[in-house]
Amino acid sequence: MVTVCMPPAYVGTRWEQHGHAQPTDLLAFEAAHPGWSSNKEMRIRHELGITPVRYAVLLERAAES
């Protein structure tokens, strides 16, 4: 199982409420925000609390599982 720990700066976001994003959360985020843009990168950083590169790695793992 892949989990993403959220840094304290993201306390209060929906992802932080559970302490980590599950693979299903990443897949749902991708479905809601298909494609790639600078806006999506900002959303990944703000809403998920991870870098876009880390998101891509975790998303690939989630898709393979």
VOPAGU-2260 file (C-alpha; in pm, 1 decimal, decimal comma):
REM VOPAGU-2260
SITE   aa  ch    i         X         Y         Z
SITE  MET   A    0       0,0       0,0       0,0
SITE  VAL   A    1     130,8     345,8     -91,8
SITE  THR   A    2      76,9     626,5     156,8
SITE  VAL   A    3     174,6     991,3     145,4
SITE  CYS   A    4     253,5    1168,9     470,4
SITE  MET   A    5     145,2    1532,3     477,3
SITE  PRO   A    6     372,8    1804,1     614,5
SITE  PRO   A    7     232,1    2026,6     895,0
SITE  ALA   A    8     186,3    2318,1     653,4
SITE  TYR   A    9    -108,5    2134,7     497,8
SITE  VAL   A   10    -307,7    2084,3     816,4
SITE  GLY   A   11    -673,5    2138,8     739,6
SITE  THR   A   12    -670,9    2022,9     379,6
SITE  ARG   A   13    -893,7    1729,1     298,9
SITE  TRP   A   14    -586,8    1511,7     233,0
SITE  GLU   A   15    -431,2    1589,6     569,4
SITE  GLN   A   16    -743,1    1501,6     764,3
SITE  HIS   A   17    -651,6    1133,7     737,6
SITE  GLY   A   18    -275,5    1190,6     751,1
SITE  HIS   A   19    -208,4    1053,9     402,8
SITE  ALA   A   20    -353,1    1009,9      56,9
SITE  GLN   A   21    -453,9     660,9     -48,7
SITE  PRO   A   22    -395,5     534,7    -403,2
SITE  THR   A   23    -768,0     579,5    -468,6
SITE  ASP   A   24    -733,2     946,1    -365,4
SITE  LEU   A   25    -453,3     995,3    -618,2
SITE  LEU   A   26    -653,3     826,3    -892,8
SITE  ALA   A   27    -957,8    1039,7    -811,2
SITE  PHE   A   28    -746,0    1356,0    -815,2
SITE  GLU   A   29    -608,8    1257,3   -1156,4
SITE  ALA   A   30    -958,4    1187,5   -1290,2
SITE  ALA   A   31   -1074,5    1528,7   -1168,1
SITE  HIS   A   32    -767,1    1704,1   -1313,9
SITE  PRO   A   33    -662,1    1522,3   -1634,1
SITE  GLY   A   34    -369,2    1636,4   -1842,9
SITE  TRP   A   35     -82,1    1845,3   -1714,6
SITE  SER   A   36     -47,4    2219,6   -1662,1
SITE  SER   A   37     114,5    2466,8   -1425,9
SITE  ASN   A   38    -225,8    2504,4   -1256,9
SITE  LYS   A   39    -236,1    2130,3   -1190,0
SITE  GLU   A   40     116,9    2143,1   -1047,1
SITE  MET   A   41       5,1    2417,5    -807,3
SITE  ARG   A   42    -298,2    2208,8    -705,0
SITE  ILE   A   43     -77,3    1904,8    -640,9
SITE  ARG   A   44     150,1    2108,7    -415,7
SITE  HIS   A   45    -136,8    2280,8    -233,5
SITE  GLU   A   46    -399,3    2007,2    -208,9
SITE  LEU   A   47    -177,9    1699,9    -179,6
SITE  GLY   A   48     127,7    1856,8     -17,6
SITE  ILE   A   49     374,7    1675,8    -241,1
SITE  THR   A   50     587,3    1771,5    -539,1
SITE  PRO   A   51     455,5    1703,7    -889,2
SITE  VAL   A   52     740,3    1454,5    -943,2
SITE  ARG   A   53     643,1    1261,0    -629,1
SITE  TYR   A   54     279,3    1273,4    -742,0
SITE  ALA   A   55     370,9    1120,6   -1078,9
SITE  VAL   A   56     563,6     836,9    -911,8
SITE  LEU   A   57     284,0     762,3    -664,6
SITE  LEU   A   58      19,5     789,0    -934,8
SITE  GLU   A   59     204,2     535,6   -1148,2
SITE  ARG   A   60     226,8     297,3    -852,2
SITE  ALA   A   61    -144,0     346,9    -778,7
SITE  ALA   A   62    -233,8     274,6   -1140,8
SITE  GLU   A   63     -26,1     -45,0   -1136,2
SITE  SER   A   64    -193,0    -176,6    -819,9
